[in-house]
Amino acid sequence: MLHINELTYRIEGRPIFERATAGIPAGHKVGLVGRNGAGKTTLLRLITGEIAPDDGAVSWPKSTRLGYVTQEAPGGDVSQIDWILQADTERANLLAEAETATDPGRIADIQIRLTDIDAHSAPARAARILSGLGFDDAAQKRTCREFSGGWRMRLALGAVLFMEPELLLLDEPTNYLDLEGTMWLENYLTTYPHTVLIVSHDRDLLNRCVQAILHLDRGKLALYAGGYDDFEEARREKQRLEGKLRKKQEDERAHIQSFIDRFKAKASKAKQAQSRVKALARMKPIAEQAEDRVIPFNFPKAAKEIASPLIRIEGAVAGYEPGKPILRNLDLRIDHDDRIALLGQNGNGKSTFAKLVAGKLEPLAGSVFGTKKIEVGYFAQHQLDEVSSSMTPYDYIVELMPEATEAQKRAKLGQYGFGAQKLLTKADDLSGGEKARLLFMLTAFRGPHLLILDEPTNHLDVDSREALIHALNDFEGAVILISHDRHLVEASAERLWIVRDGTVKDYDGDMDSYRELMLSERGGKTKAKANGGDAKADKAEQRRTAAGRRSELAPLKKAIQAAEKQIAQYTKDLAALDAQLGDSGLYKRDPGRAQKLSIERGMIAKLLSGAEEIWLKATDDYERAAA
């Protein structure tokens, strides 16, 4: 178990943690959430020992291997696959020693240990992880130095996953992934066999992968059972109950105060009045829930309406060099009320297509009509680095609104969260989320007909992402969205276009079917024949074979699903009990209840163990039958 005990940590006198306490049971997957700047990354650094607390402690069993993705991207001339394999230093050392060992006893020990750690299957496992993160077979053999920083960070993530540590710490791992990589990681973490603590603002990831949410708020930690939606519901209910309790307490205080005021001057009631004064002093007020206000986003309507289509693309070819096209055969139209999400892994041409539509890239062939007559708001992550470091939000608004009054300028800045304390802050000193808001303001300032958002959420917390969804749904123009946040895509987009095989086309399925397609491809399954032979007959035979196989496997699959459902429920029950037993005051307040909860936890732990045994056997039977 990971123990965080009475943790206190300050930065320049400002408290980040104030006697924070939490416990994460072994094998649990927990999402660490909190507003930007709350201290989530700081907590990970305290856990790894990179920084030391002012007071309190973080502890876990000494034998536990800890894995954490550092911010240093791998480089050099070593291939991707070899770099991943080198991450397992024990395997590398044993293989090196096996080359030179001469003592028969030591040779035997080495071979036994290599078998124990499944060393000989390591290259295949490393290749599967790299494939899931978007590196095809050719990319895995290329050197690290040939890739950009974002791809290298994917490689660093892959190395940590390959190590399979007992305590895995992940800090916004999806920031370096595309939607496809995010879906693969989500699937991978769901079956990860050890403890995971993940900082993420991706609602879908937190709903699908974790069994509990660790909430960091105002220096305190609170553990909630379930995924992010469960956490939100539990927190709302807690706030509602505390509000009712606070109202009841305020009424009681008023009643006591009324008694004191009426009877403290009467000798016969003086003693009773005095006891009421003491009772009032002992009554600790229930704190008001001071929620941080989420600043909404504002995307103004275009000043002049334009009839559909806004953009018409006919036979276009897109690329950066003549003779080297990235996208071909583009025949598409964008209407004034379209909400389009672009699917496809990084490197397929999504950003190239976005630049073509935005008028930032001329077609190599064919035609793109409409880009000159419409106002396009274009947001891309790389633009954050292009924001002038010495300029303030106020400097930008002065450039954009030179004739406006001071009140109008400040009102505009206030709409994007730049109040009196932030409007004169240099861009270099703004947080990532604040820089993103500044860029949103610049993107939408002139009232675009078309908004193109390329990975807009990397620096936004969960609540800000929800605010962005509301703003996009209220926006009266067209939207093209590129994002690894599935929740954002599903809540904002009405059409899906897929970018692959050198072109852009409508995708008929939904996000669930796309997820299945992507996992099938990244899992290494063979694709159906595209051409040649009797394709219809082949497909019919495949369907008949698949139907027969499904019929044979159905009972086993049902047993697996039933066991998984039990495991999920028992795990959730254990997390709820652990949260209660983690309250150190419980043992003093109600030792009988503490004992009862401990007994209940032991019973559920045994049930969980039994369900896991059933799941293992059913899974083994299923895999043998499916082979």
C-alpha positions in Angstrom: 0.0 0.0 0.0 1.1 3.6 -0.7 0.8 5.6 2.5 0.7 9.5 2.5 0.8 10.5 6.2 0.3 14.0 7.5 2.1 15.5 4.5 3.0 19.1 4.6 4.8 21.0 1.9 5.2 24.7 1.1 6.6 26.6 -1.9 7.9 30.1 -0.9 5.8 30.0 2.2 2.6 29.1 0.2 1.1 25.8 1.5 0.6 23.2 -1.2 -0.1 20.3 1.3 -1.3 20.9 4.8 -1.3 17.6 6.9 -2.6 15.7 3.9 -3.3 12.0 4.5 -4.4 9.2 2.1 -3.8 5.4 1.6 -3.9 3.6 -1.8 -4.3 -0.2 -1.5 -1.9 -2.4 -3.5 -3.2 -3.2 -6.9 -5.6 -0.3 -7.1 -5.7 2.1 -10.0 -6.3 5.6 -8.8 -6.9 8.9 -10.6 -5.3 12.0 -9.0 -7.5 15.1 -9.8 -7.6 18.7 -8.8 -7.5 22.2 -10.3 -4.5 23.3 -12.3 -1.9 24.5 -9.8 -3.3 22.5 -6.9 -0.1 20.4 -6.6 -0.7 17.1 -8.4 2.7 17.0 -10.1 4.3 18.1 -6.8 2.7 15.1 -5.1 4.2 12.7 -7.6 7.6 14.3 -7.1 7.2 13.9 -3.3 6.3 10.2 -3.8 9.4 9.6 -6.0 11.6 11.4 -3.5 12.7 14.0 -6.0 11.7 16.6 -3.4 11.4 16.2 0.4 8.3 17.2 2.4 8.5 19.8 5.2 6.7 17.4 7.4 5.0 14.1 7.3 6.0 11.2 5.1 5.2 9.1 2.0 6.0 5.4 2.2 5.5 2.1 0.4 7.0 -1.4 0.8 10.7 -1.4 0.2 10.6 -4.2 -2.4 8.2 -2.2 -4.6 9.6 -1.1 -8.0 8.5 2.4 -8.9 8.0 3.6 -12.4 7.7 7.3 -13.4 8.0 9.0 -16.8 10.7 11.7 -16.6 10.5 14.9 -18.6 13.8 14.0 -20.4 13.1 12.5 -23.8 15.4 9.7 -25.0 17.8 10.4 -27.9 20.9 9.0 -29.5 21.5 6.5 -32.3 20.0 3.4 -30.6 16.8 2.0 -32.2 13.4 2.5 -30.6 13.0 -1.2 -29.8 16.5 -1.5 -28.4 16.0 1.5 -26.2 12.9 0.0 -24.7 14.7 -3.3 -24.1 17.6 -1.5 -22.3 15.1 -0.1 -19.8 14.9 -3.5 -18.2 18.4 -3.3 -16.7 18.1 -6.7 -14.9 17.4 -8.5 -18.2 20.2 -6.6 -20.0 22.7 -7.4 -17.2 21.8 -11.1 -17.1 22.0 -11.4 -20.9 25.4 -9.7 -20.8 26.6 -12.0 -18.0 25.3 -15.1 -19.8 27.8 -14.3 -22.6 30.8 -14.6 -20.3 29.8 -16.8 -17.4 31.8 -20.1 -17.1 30.6 -21.5 -13.7 27.9 -24.1 -14.4 26.1 -23.1 -11.2 26.0 -19.5 -12.1 24.9 -20.2 -15.7 22.0 -22.3 -14.3 21.0 -19.4 -12.0 21.1 -16.9 -14.8 18.9 -19.1 -17.1 16.4 -19.7 -14.3 16.2 -16.0 -13.5 15.8 -15.2 -17.3 12.9 -17.6 -17.4 11.3 -16.2 -14.2 11.3 -12.7 -15.7 10.1 -14.0 -19.1 13.1 -12.4 -20.7 12.9 -14.3 -24.0 9.5 -12.9 -24.8 10.6 -9.3 -23.9 11.2 -8.2 -27.6 7.7 -9.2 -28.6 6.2 -7.5 -25.5 8.2 -4.3 -26.2 7.0 -4.4 -29.8 3.4 -4.7 -28.8 3.7 -1.7 -26.5 5.4 0.4 -29.2 2.8 -0.6 -31.7 0.0 0.4 -29.3 1.6 3.8 -28.9 1.7 4.3 -32.6 5.2 3.1 -33.7 4.9 0.7 -36.6 7.5 -2.0 -37.4 9.6 0.4 -39.5 9.5 3.1 -36.9 10.6 0.7 -34.1 13.9 0.1 -36.0 14.6 3.8 -36.5 16.9 5.6 -34.1 15.6 7.8 -31.3 17.2 11.0 -32.6 15.0 10.8 -35.8 11.8 11.5 -33.9 10.4 14.8 -32.5 10.1 15.5 -28.8 6.5 14.4 -28.6 7.3 11.0 -30.1 10.3 10.6 -27.9 8.0 11.2 -24.8 5.8 8.4 -26.1 8.9 6.2 -26.2 9.7 7.2 -22.6 6.1 6.2 -21.6 6.6 2.9 -23.5 9.8 2.1 -21.5 8.0 2.6 -18.2 5.1 0.4 -19.3 7.5 -2.2 -20.5 9.2 -2.3 -17.0 5.8 -3.1 -15.5 6.6 -1.6 -12.1 4.5 -2.4 -9.0 3.8 1.3 -8.5 3.3 3.2 -11.7 3.0 7.0 -11.6 1.7 8.7 -14.8 1.5 12.5 -15.1 -0.8 13.5 -18.0 0.4 10.7 -20.2 -2.2 11.5 -23.0 -0.7 14.9 -23.6 1.8 13.2 -26.0 -0.7 10.8 -27.5 -3.2 11.0 -30.3 -6.7 9.7 -29.8 -5.7 6.3 -31.0 -2.8 6.1 -28.6 -5.1 7.3 -25.8 -7.6 4.6 -26.5 -4.8 2.0 -26.5 -3.4 3.2 -23.2 -6.9 3.2 -21.7 -7.3 -0.4 -22.7 -3.7 -1.3 -21.5 -4.2 0.2 -18.1 -7.5 -1.5 -17.6 -5.7 -4.8 -17.4 -2.5 -3.6 -15.8 -1.8 -5.9 -12.8 -0.2 -3.5 -10.3 -0.9 -0.2 -8.6 -1.3 2.9 -10.8 -1.6 6.6 -9.7 -2.4 8.7 -12.8 -2.8 12.5 -13.1 -5.2 13.1 -15.9 -7.9 15.6 -17.0 -9.3 13.0 -19.5 -12.7 12.1 -18.2 -13.1 9.0 -20.3 -9.7 7.7 -19.2 -10.7 8.3 -15.5 -14.1 6.6 -15.9 -12.8 3.5 -17.7 -9.4 2.8 -16.0 -9.5 3.7 -12.3 -11.2 2.2 -9.3 -10.9 5.4 -7.2 -10.3 9.1 -7.4 -7.9 10.9 -5.1 -9.0 14.5 -5.0 -6.5 17.2 -4.1 -8.2 20.4 -2.9 -6.7 23.2 -0.8 -3.8 21.1 0.5 -6.0 18.1 1.5 -6.5 14.7 0.0 -9.8 12.8 -0.2 -10.3 9.3 -1.7 -13.6 8.6 -3.5 -14.6 5.1 -4.8 -15.3 4.7 -8.5 -14.5 6.6 -11.6 -14.7 10.3 -12.3 -18.4 10.5 -12.8 -18.9 8.6 -9.5 -16.5 11.1 -7.8 -18.5 14.1 -9.1 -21.8 12.6 -8.0 -20.4 11.7 -4.5 -18.8 15.1 -4.1 -22.1 16.9 -5.1 -24.0 14.8 -2.6 -21.4 15.5 0.1 -21.7 19.2 -0.5 -25.5 19.0 -0.4 -25.5 17.2 2.9 -22.9 19.6 4.4 -25.1 22.4 3.2 -28.1 21.0 5.0 -26.0 20.2 8.1 -24.6 23.8 8.0 -28.2 25.2 7.8 -29.3 23.0 10.7 -26.3 24.1 12.8 -26.9 27.8 12.0 -30.5 27.4 13.2 -29.3 25.7 16.4 -26.7 28.4 17.0 -29.4 31.1 16.5 -31.7 29.2 19.0 -28.9 28.9 21.6 -28.0 32.6 21.1 -31.6 33.6 21.6 -31.7 31.7 24.9 -28.5 33.3 26.1 -29.8 36.8 25.2 -33.1 36.2 26.9 -32.0 34.6 30.2 -28.4 35.5 30.9 -29.5 38.5 33.1 -31.9 36.4 35.2 -30.3 34.9 38.3 -32.5 31.7 38.1 -31.4 31.0 34.5 -27.8 32.3 34.7 -26.2 28.9 35.1 -28.2 27.4 32.2 -27.3 30.4 30.1 -23.6 30.0 31.0 -23.7 26.3 29.9 -25.3 27.4 26.6 -22.4 29.9 26.1 -19.9 27.1 26.5 -21.9 24.8 24.1 -21.9 27.6 21.5 -18.2 28.0 21.9 -17.6 24.3 21.4 -19.8 24.1 18.3 -17.3 24.2 15.5 -18.8 25.9 12.4 -19.1 23.7 9.3 -16.9 25.2 6.6 -18.7 26.7 3.6 -17.8 24.9 0.4 -15.8 27.5 -1.5 -15.9 26.3 -5.0 -13.4 27.8 -7.5 -15.4 29.5 -10.2 -14.7 28.1 -13.7 -14.3 30.9 -16.2 -16.5 30.1 -19.2 -15.2 30.3 -22.8 -16.7 32.8 -25.2 -16.8 32.3 -29.0 -18.6 35.2 -30.5 -20.9 34.9 -33.5 -19.5 36.1 -36.9 -20.5 39.7 -37.8 -21.7 38.6 -41.3 -23.5 35.4 -42.0 -22.4 33.4 -45.1 -24.5 30.8 -46.8 -23.4 27.1 -47.0 -21.1 25.7 -48.0 -18.4 27.7 -46.2 -15.7 25.6 -47.7 -15.8 23.4 -50.8 -12.8 21.2 -51.7 -12.7 19.6 -55.2 -10.0 17.1 -56.2 -7.4 18.8 -53.9 -4.0 17.5 -53.2 -2.2 18.8 -50.0 1.4 18.8 -49.1 4.4 21.0 -48.4 6.6 20.2 -51.4 5.7 19.7 -55.1 5.7 16.0 -55.9 5.4 15.0 -52.3 1.7 15.0 -51.5 0.5 14.1 -48.0 -3.2 14.0 -48.9 -4.9 13.3 -52.2 -8.3 13.0 -53.8 -10.0 15.5 -51.3 -13.6 16.1 -52.3 -15.4 17.5 -49.3 -17.6 20.4 -48.2 -18.1 22.2 -44.8 -21.4 23.8 -44.0 -22.0 26.6 -41.6 -23.4 24.4 -38.8 -21.0 21.4 -39.2 -19.4 19.9 -36.1 -16.6 17.7 -37.4 -14.0 15.6 -35.6 -10.9 14.4 -37.5 -9.8 10.8 -36.6 -6.5 9.2 -37.5 -3.2 8.7 -35.8 -0.6 11.4 -35.7 1.4 11.7 -38.9 -1.5 10.8 -41.2 -2.1 14.4 -42.1 -4.8 15.8 -39.8 -2.9 19.1 -39.1 -2.1 19.4 -42.8 -5.8 19.1 -43.6 -6.6 21.7 -41.0 -4.0 24.2 -42.5 -5.5 23.6 -45.9 -9.0 24.4 -44.7 -7.7 27.4 -42.7 -6.1 28.9 -45.9 -2.7 28.6 -44.4 -1.6 26.0 -47.0 -2.3 26.3 -50.7 -3.3 23.0 -52.5 -0.7 21.4 -54.7 -3.5 20.5 -57.1 -7.3 20.8 -57.3 -9.3 23.6 -55.7 -10.4 24.9 -52.3 -13.2 27.4 -52.5 -14.3 29.7 -49.6 -11.2 30.3 -47.6 -10.8 33.9 -48.7 -14.4 35.0 -47.9 -14.7 33.5 -44.4 -13.2 34.3 -41.0 -11.3 31.3 -39.6 -10.3 30.9 -36.0 -7.3 28.5 -35.8 -6.0 27.1 -32.5 -3.0 24.8 -32.4 -0.8 23.7 -29.5 2.4 24.9 -31.2 1.0 28.5 -31.2 1.4 28.5 -27.4 5.2 28.7 -27.9 4.7 31.6 -30.4 2.9 33.8 -27.8 5.3 36.7 -27.1 6.9 36.0 -23.7 7.1 39.7 -22.8 3.6 40.7 -23.7 0.7 40.7 -21.3 -3.0 39.9 -21.9 -3.6 43.6 -21.7 -0.9 44.4 -24.3 -2.7 42.0 -26.7 -6.1 43.5 -26.1 -4.8 47.0 -26.7 -3.5 45.8 -30.1 -6.9 44.2 -30.9 -9.1 47.1 -29.5 -7.1 50.3 -29.9 -10.2 52.5 -30.0 -12.0 50.8 -27.1 -12.4 52.4 -23.7 -10.5 51.1 -20.7 -13.7 49.5 -19.3 -14.4 47.7 -22.6 -10.8 46.3 -22.7 -11.0 45.1 -19.2 -14.4 43.6 -19.7 -13.2 41.6 -22.7 -10.2 40.3 -20.7 -12.5 39.4 -17.9 -14.5 37.2 -20.2 -11.5 34.9 -20.6 -10.5 34.9 -16.9 -7.9 37.7 -16.9 -9.0 39.9 -14.0 -7.1 42.6 -12.3 -4.5 40.2 -10.9 -3.6 38.6 -14.3 -4.2 41.2 -17.0 -0.7 42.7 -16.6 1.1 39.3 -16.1 3.7 38.6 -18.8 2.9 35.5 -20.9 6.0 33.8 -19.6 4.6 33.9 -16.1 1.1 32.6 -17.1 0.3 28.9 -16.4 -0.3 26.6 -19.3 -4.1 26.8 -18.8 -3.9 30.6 -18.8 -1.8 30.7 -21.9 -4.4 28.5 -23.6 -7.2 30.9 -22.6 -5.2 33.8 -24.0 -4.8 31.9 -27.3 -8.5 31.1 -27.3 -9.2 34.8 -27.0 -6.9 35.6 -29.9 -8.4 32.8 -32.0 -12.0 33.8 -31.6 -11.7 37.5 -31.2 -13.0 38.5 -34.6 -16.0 36.3 -34.6 -15.1 33.3 -36.8 -17.4 31.5 -39.2 -15.2 28.4 -38.7 -13.3 27.3 -35.6 -10.4 24.8 -36.1 -9.1 23.5 -32.8 -6.0 21.3 -32.9 -5.5 19.6 -29.5 -7.1 22.4 -27.5 -7.3 20.6 -24.1 -3.7 19.8 -23.2 -3.5 22.5 -20.5 -7.1 22.5 -19.4 -8.4 20.8 -16.3 -11.6 18.7 -16.3 -13.9 21.5 -15.4 -12.4 23.8 -18.0 -12.8 21.1 -20.6 -16.5 21.0 -19.7 -16.7 24.7 -20.1 -15.1 24.4 -23.5 -17.7 21.8 -24.5 -20.6 24.2 -23.5 -19.0 27.0 -25.5 -18.5 24.9 -28.6 -22.2 23.7 -28.4 -23.3 27.3 -28.1 -21.1 28.6 -30.9 -23.1 29.5 -34.0 -20.4 28.6 -36.6 -18.8 25.5 -37.9 -16.2 23.5 -35.9 -13.3 21.2 -36.9 -11.9 19.4 -33.9 -8.6 17.4 -33.5 -8.4 16.0 -30.0 -7.2 13.0 -28.0 -10.0 13.6 -25.5 -12.8 11.2 -26.5 -15.3 12.9 -24.2 -14.8 16.2 -25.9 -15.2 14.6 -29.3 -18.4 12.7 -28.4 -19.9 15.8 -26.7 -19.0 18.3 -29.4 -18.9 16.6 -32.8 -21.8 15.4 -34.9 -19.7 14.1 -37.9 -16.5 12.0 -37.9 -14.0 12.2 -40.8 -11.1 9.8 -40.9 -7.6 10.8 -42.1 -5.8 7.7 -43.4 -4.3 6.1 -46.5 -3.4 9.6 -47.8 -7.0 11.0 -47.9 -9.9 12.3 -45.8 -13.3 10.6 -45.9 -16.5 10.4 -43.9 -16.4 7.7 -41.2 -19.8 5.9 -40.9 -19.3 4.4 -37.5 -19.3 5.9 -34.0 -16.5 6.3 -31.5 -17.1 2.8 -30.0 -16.7 1.2 -33.4 -13.6 3.3 -34.1 -12.1 2.2 -30.8 -12.7 -1.5 -31.8 -11.1 -0.9 -35.2 -8.1 0.8 -33.7 -7.5 -1.7 -31.0 -7.8 -4.5 -33.5 -5.2 -2.9 -35.7 -2.8 -2.0 -32.9 -3.2 -5.4 -31.3 -1.6 -6.9 -34.4 -4.6 -8.7 -35.8 -4.6 -9.4 -39.5 -6.7 -7.2 -41.9 -9.2 -8.6 -44.3 -8.2 -8.8 -47.9 -8.9 -5.5 -49.6 -8.9 -6.8 -53.2 -8.4 -10.0 -55.2 -10.3 -13.2 -55.5 -14.0 -13.5 -54.7 -14.2 -10.9 -51.9 -17.9 -11.5 -51.2 -17.5 -15.2 -50.9 -14.5 -14.7 -48.6 -16.5 -12.4 -46.4 -19.5 -14.7 -46.3 -17.3 -17.6 -45.3 -15.5 -15.4 -42.7 -18.9 -14.5 -41.2 -20.0 -18.2 -41.0 -16.8 -19.2 -39.4 -16.9 -16.3 -37.0 -20.6 -17.1 -36.0 -19.6 -20.7 -35.3 -16.6 -19.7 -33.2 -18.8 -17.2 -31.3 -21.3 -19.9 -30.5 -18.5 -22.2 -29.1 -16.9 -19.4 -27.1 -20.1 -17.7 -25.8 -20.4 -19.7 -22.5 -16.7 -19.1 -21.7 -17.0 -15.4 -22.5 -20.1 -15.1 -20.4 -18.2 -16.7 -17.4 -15.4 -14.2 -17.9 -17.8 -11.3 -18.0 -19.6 -12.5 -14.9 -16.3 -12.8 -13.1 -15.1 -9.4 -14.2 -18.4 -7.9 -13.0 -17.9 -9.5 -9.6 -14.2 -8.4 -9.5 -15.2 -4.8 -10.3 -17.9 -4.7 -7.6 -15.7 -6.3 -4.9 -12.9 -3.9 -5.8 -15.2 -1.0 -5.6 -16.5 -2.3 -2.2 -12.9 -2.7 -0.9 -12.0 0.9 -2.0 -15.0 2.2 -0.1 -14.1 0.3 3.0 -10.4 1.3 2.8 -11.5 5.0 2.5 -13.5 4.6 5.8 -10.8 2.6 7.5 -8.3 5.2 6.4 -9.9 7.7 8.8 -7.6 7.5 11.8 -10.3 9.1 14.1 -12.7 6.3 13.5 -10.9 3.9 15.9 -11.3 6.4 18.7 -14.8 7.6 17.9 -16.4 4.2 17.2 -14.1 1.2 17.8 -17.0 -1.2 17.4 -17.7 0.1 13.9 -14.0 0.0 13.0 -13.8 -3.7 14.0 -17.0 -4.4 12.0 -15.6 -2.7 8.9 -12.3 -4.6 9.3 -14.1 -8.0 9.4 -16.3 -7.0 6.4 -13.1 -6.0 4.5 -11.6 -9.4 5.1 -14.7 -11.2 3.9 -14.8 -9.1 0.7 -11.1 -9.6 0.1 -11.6 -13.4 0.2 -14.6 -13.1 -2.3 -12.4 -11.0 -4.6 -9.6 -13.6 -4.5 -12.1 -16.3 -5.4 -13.6 -14.2 -8.2 -10.1 -13.6 -9.6 -9.3 -17.4 -9.5 -12.6 -18.0 -11.5 -11.6 -15.3 -14.0 -8.1 -16.7 -14.5 -9.4 -20.2 -15.2 -12.2 -19.0 -17.5 -9.7 -16.7 -19.4 -7.2 -19.6 -19.8 -10.0 -21.9 -21.1 -11.2 -19.2 -23.5 -7.7 -18.5 -24.9 -7.1 -22.2 -25.4 -10.4 -22.6 -27.2 -9.9 -19.6 -29.3 -6.4 -20.6 -30.4 
